[in-house]
């Protein structure tokens, strides 16, 4: 009877130890999952921002291909070009 009780206690201790190890392992796995979930959320936000930027750039490209007035406006604004007999004033901030 005493030997049988010792085996039961030994099995219970072994089962408890395995349970604690499994708990630690699954806790680490859950924390890693949460980290990956946060990275995924961050990457999705970056992707959304990049898609919005791409849409704006595609709209600008479409206008540059089809709208001569927009092309002229961009050339004047970005390159500082002027029409003949036109004076450009530049002020420093």
SULUR-V606892 format. One record per residue. N is the residue number from 1. RES is the residue in one letter. SS is DSSP state (hx for helix, st for strand, lp for the rest). PSI is psi in radians with two decimals (999 if undefined). D_FIRST is the distance of its C-alpha to the first C-alpha in whole Angstrom. Layout:
n->N res->RES ss->SS psi->PSI d_first->D_FIRST
n->N res->RES ss->SS psi->PSI d_first->D_FIRST
This chain:
n->1 res->X ss->lp psi->-0.69 d_first->0
n->2 res->X ss->hx psi->-0.69 d_first->4
n->3 res->X ss->hx psi->-0.68 d_first->5
n->4 res->X ss->hx psi->-0.72 d_first->5
n->5 res->X ss->hx psi->-0.68 d_first->6
n->6 res->X ss->hx psi->-0.74 d_first->9
n->7 res->X ss->hx psi->-0.71 d_first->10
n->8 res->X ss->hx psi->-0.78 d_first->11
n->9 res->X ss->hx psi->-0.72 d_first->12
n->10 res->X ss->hx psi->-0.77 d_first->14
n->11 res->X ss->hx psi->-0.72 d_first->15
n->12 res->X ss->hx psi->-0.72 d_first->17
n->13 res->X ss->hx psi->-0.75 d_first->18
n->14 res->X ss->hx psi->-0.78 d_first->20
n->15 res->X ss->hx psi->-0.74 d_first->21
n->16 res->X ss->hx psi->-0.72 d_first->22
n->17 res->X ss->hx psi->-0.76 d_first->24
n->18 res->X ss->hx psi->-0.66 d_first->26
n->19 res->X ss->hx psi->-0.75 d_first->27
n->20 res->X ss->hx psi->-0.75 d_first->29
n->21 res->X ss->hx psi->-0.73 d_first->30
n->22 res->X ss->hx psi->-0.70 d_first->31
n->23 res->X ss->hx psi->-0.76 d_first->33
n->24 res->X ss->hx psi->-0.79 d_first->35
n->25 res->X ss->hx psi->-0.81 d_first->36
n->26 res->X ss->hx psi->-0.52 d_first->37
n->27 res->X ss->hx psi->-0.76 d_first->39
n->28 res->X ss->hx psi->-0.73 d_first->41
n->29 res->X ss->hx psi->-0.67 d_first->42
n->30 res->X ss->hx psi->-0.74 d_first->43
n->31 res->X ss->hx psi->-0.71 d_first->45
n->32 res->X ss->hx psi->-0.70 d_first->46
n->33 res->X ss->hx psi->-0.75 d_first->47
n->34 res->X ss->hx psi->-0.70 d_first->49
n->35 res->X ss->hx psi->-0.79 d_first->51
n->36 res->X ss->hx psi->-0.63 d_first->52
n->37 res->X ss->hx psi->-0.73 d_first->53
n->38 res->X ss->hx psi->-0.71 d_first->55
n->39 res->X ss->hx psi->-0.72 d_first->57
n->40 res->X ss->hx psi->-0.75 d_first->58
n->41 res->X ss->hx psi->-0.78 d_first->59
n->42 res->X ss->hx psi->-0.77 d_first->61
n->43 res->X ss->hx psi->-0.61 d_first->62
n->44 res->X ss->hx psi->-0.69 d_first->63
n->45 res->X ss->hx psi->-0.77 d_first->65
n->46 res->X ss->hx psi->-0.69 d_first->67
n->47 res->X ss->hx psi->-0.75 d_first->68
n->48 res->X ss->hx psi->-0.76 d_first->69
n->49 res->X ss->hx psi->-0.73 d_first->72
n->50 res->X ss->hx psi->-0.68 d_first->73
n->51 res->X ss->hx psi->-0.67 d_first->73
n->52 res->X ss->hx psi->-0.74 d_first->75
n->53 res->X ss->hx psi->-0.73 d_first->77
n->54 res->X ss->hx psi->-0.73 d_first->78
n->55 res->X ss->hx psi->-0.77 d_first->79
n->56 res->X ss->hx psi->-0.74 d_first->82
n->57 res->X ss->hx psi->-0.65 d_first->83
n->58 res->X ss->hx psi->-0.67 d_first->83
n->59 res->X ss->hx psi->-0.73 d_first->85
n->60 res->X ss->hx psi->-0.76 d_first->87
n->61 res->X ss->hx psi->-0.73 d_first->88
n->62 res->X ss->hx psi->-0.74 d_first->89
n->63 res->X ss->hx psi->-0.65 d_first->92
n->64 res->X ss->hx psi->-0.55 d_first->93
n->65 res->X ss->hx psi->-0.48 d_first->93
n->66 res->X ss->hx psi->-0.33 d_first->95
n->67 res->X ss->lp psi->1.74 d_first->97
n->68 res->X ss->hx psi->-0.59 d_first->99
n->69 res->X ss->hx psi->-0.68 d_first->100
n->70 res->X ss->hx psi->-0.69 d_first->96
n->71 res->X ss->hx psi->-0.81 d_first->97
n->72 res->X ss->hx psi->-0.76 d_first->100
n->73 res->X ss->hx psi->-0.77 d_first->98
n->74 res->X ss->hx psi->-0.70 d_first->95
n->75 res->X ss->hx psi->-0.78 d_first->98
n->76 res->X ss->hx psi->-0.78 d_first->100
n->77 res->X ss->hx psi->-0.84 d_first->97
n->78 res->X ss->hx psi->-0.57 d_first->95
n->79 res->X ss->hx psi->-0.19 d_first->97
n->80 res->X ss->lp psi->0.43 d_first->100
n->81 res->X ss->lp psi->2.72 d_first->103
n->82 res->X ss->lp psi->2.74 d_first->106
n->83 res->X ss->lp psi->2.81 d_first->108
n->84 res->X ss->lp psi->2.51 d_first->112
n->85 res->X ss->lp psi->0.45 d_first->114
n->86 res->X ss->lp psi->2.45 d_first->111
n->87 res->X ss->lp psi->2.34 d_first->110
n->88 res->X ss->lp psi->2.24 d_first->106
n->89 res->X ss->lp psi->2.24 d_first->105
n->90 res->X ss->lp psi->2.29 d_first->102
n->91 res->X ss->lp psi->2.42 d_first->101
n->92 res->X ss->lp psi->2.49 d_first->98
n->93 res->X ss->lp psi->999 d_first->96
